[in-house]
Amino acid sequence: MEYPIRQRNGCFIMVSTCEFNLSTPLNIITGLKSEVEPMIIKFFKRFMWGVMFALLLSFITITTSQAETPKNDVGSFEECLECHEDTVTAWQTSTHGQAMSDVAFQQQWQEQGEPRECLSCHSTGFDPETGEYTEEGVACSTCHYLGPNSPSHPAQIMHTYYGSETCGECHLDTFADWQVSAHGENDMTCVNCHNPHTNTIKEEHVGTLCQTCHTNEGYFYPMTVHAEEDLLCTDCHLRVSDAPVGEGHAQRHHTFIVDLETCNECHGENMHYPSDQESDSVSGVSDSSTGESGLSFLTDTPAVDLNPSPNSPINLAILAAVIGLAFGFVGSPLFERWFHKVKGELS
């Protein structure tokens, strides 16, 4: 180490000099590199194991979820009749049971030249290519099915679709209404209100059915003017549809929304132009004095449908991929050890 004396601007200063060894930082970098590279390689290997398991589980999940569940092994309603006599008897006289033989349907169907596509909803097991079907009407296998690898029922529990999608395959407009309704948003399905075998509502009176959930409204409703006029919940919340029945339409809208048009059906101009005359009856409303008249309109919406899981296969695949990635990443040391062991035994 030298300390030479130099003169700068008339002043003497001492400058320290030292030898700078370039090999020192290079050695440090080389040392770090030798330590970091194995860590990166190790991390990359773990990541690849994770990716491999993620892809494998995603493929298995999508394949399983997309596999078509056998639905035609249920058999005919005659076979069901042996154990479920009451249910089958009720179904035979229902809208579903009479979907093919109904006089009104047969008349309209024949007037239109018996179009084949109508049978997709008015029969069971319909084949659009051949025009053949397994049963008339909406039969048991439309909603019930046996699980995979099943010998037969009753050896295995009969599965049932409880969602609204199966109903929506034929009741197109009703299903569309339901989807945007508060009932649809709260995952209430058709079978919460409708009996799929009798095609009627699940209570004797529609008011009782609504009060099953709408307890507060049901308590205060008898105190209203509408109740004094013997109006039912459905007179306002299920307005009569103008669309012709038979094209996927219900007799009433199923949005459950009360709008201005609904009010105008009864109140008309009196809403904005008061009149001294009082009407003795409310127009456009069914007579509910018997307590039964408000029930018939609900017989058009039936059936059942539950895919046990409404989740999208894509969502399930993503979840499986995340699980597979984590499993492969964490378990990669074990997999590598096993892989090298097997490789050594084979060689």
Sequence and secondary structure as in RCSB ss.txt:
>XXXX:A:sequence
MEYPIRQRNGCFIMVSTCEFNLSTPLNIITGLKSEVEPMIIKFFKRFMWGVMFALLLSFITITTSQAETPKNDVG
SFEECLECHEDTVTAWQTSTHGQAMSDVAFQQQWQEQGEPRECLSCHSTGFDPETGEYTEEGVACSTCHYLGPNS
PSHPAQIMHTYYGSETCGECHLDTFADWQVSAHGENDMTCVNCHNPHTNTIKEEHVGTLCQTCHTNEGYFYPMTV
HAEEDLLCTDCHLRVSDAPVGEGHAQRHHTFIVDLETCNECHGENMHYPSDQESDSVSGVSDSSTGESGLSFLTD
TPAVDLNPSPNSPINLAILAAVIGLAFGFVGSPLFERWFHKVKGELS
>XXXX:A:secstr
 B  EEEETTEEEE  B    THHHHHHHHHHHHHHHHHHHHHHHHHHHHHHHHHHHHHHHHHHHHS    TTS 
 HHHHHTT HHHHHHHHTSTTTTTTT HHHHHHHHHTT  GGGHHHHEES  TTT   SEESS GGGTEE  TT 
  TTTS  EE  SSHHHHTT HHHHHHHHTSHHHHTT  GGGTB TTT SBSSSSHHHHHHTT HHHHHHGGGSH
HHHTT  HHHHHS B  S TTSS  SB  S    HHHHHHHHGGGGTS  S   SS TT    TTS TTSGGGGG
       S  S HHHHHHHHHHHHHHHHHHHHHHHHHHHHHHHHHH 
